[in-house]
Amino acid sequence: MTAYAIAMIRETHFGPEIREYLQRVDATLAPFQGKYRVHGGGCETMEGSWSGDVVVVEFPSMALAKAWYASPAYAAIRPLRMAHTQGDLLLVQGVAEGHRGEDLLARLGVKGG
């Protein structure tokens, strides 16, 4: 089942290290079939007070997402990002095709009424 790496970036200090990170990160995604689905920009906050950037990378499975994050290639460039951005990075399990909102009730053991 599809999984996603989601970065919620509050602030980035662009400089040589971030440029290097951006130039090298694609090569770390390729072996794990990671594909950008969102890469900053175009964000309109409809609720709450979000004012940062969002990055979403899709992977075919949670195992591949975790393997990418733990890979030596990504570990080598992770400090370039972490030292110059403030934000959070999440790995999130996707849902099956045809998933509906109410499916969550069954997963949580909540009986309909």
N, C-alpha and C positions, 0 to 999 in steps of 0.2 A: 504494500500500500504506500502511496506517495507520502513523502515527508518534506518539511520545509525548514530552512534556516531563515529566521526572521531577525533582522537587525533593526532595532528602534534607536536611531542615532539622534541624540539631542544636540551635539555640537561636534564639529570637526575643525581641526587646525590644519589647513592645507599647507604643505611644505614638501620638501624632497622625500621624506619618508612615506607620506601618503601617496605621492605620485608613484613611488617604487612599489608600494603595496598594490595599487590599482593596476600597475603594469604586470604584476606577477600572479595575482589572485586567480585569473582565468585558468592558468595552467594547473592550479591545484584542484579546481573543480572538475576538469575534464575526465580524469580517471574514475570519478565517482558519478558521472553523468549529471552533474549539477548544472542547472540552467537558470539564468536570471528570469524572474517573472516581474519583479519591480526593482528599480534601481534609482531611488530618490526622485525628487521632483514631482510635480503634479498632484500634490497632496492637499486636499481640502478638509479641514477639521469640521465635522458636522455636529459632534458632541464632544464635550470636554475641552481641554486646552492644549492639545498637542501642537507643537510648532517645529518639530524636527523633520528628519528624513527617514524613510522606510526602505529597506532592502529585503527582497524576498528571493531566495534561491530554492528551486524545486529539485528534489532528488527522488529517484524511483522507490526508495525505501528508507526507513529510519536507520537501518543498519548501514546503508551507504552514507547517509548524512553524518552519522557518528564517526564512521571511518574517515570521511573527509576532514572533520574537525580534529581528529586525533592524528592525522597523517603527518609525517615528517615535513612534507612540502608546505603544508599550511602552518605547522608549528614554527617553521623558519620565518614566516612573514607576519604571523599573528602579533608579535610585539610592535611592529610598525604601525598597525592599526590601533592597538590598545593604548599606546603612548600618546596618541594624537586625536583620539575620539572619546566622547563620553556617550555612553548608551548601554543597551542591553542586547545580547544575542541569545535567541531561543531556538531550540530544535523542536518542531511541533509535528506530531503525527497527523497526517491527512485523514480523510474519511473516504469510505467506499463510494463508488459511482451510485448516484440515486439517493444518497443520504438525505434525510429530511430532518428538520428541526426537532420534531417530536421523537425521533429515534433516540435522542439523548435521554428521554424519560425511561425507556426500557433499559438502557445501559446503566442508569443510576438506580434501577429498581423501583421507580416511582410508578404507582398504578394510576391508570386513567380514571377520570371521574365524571 
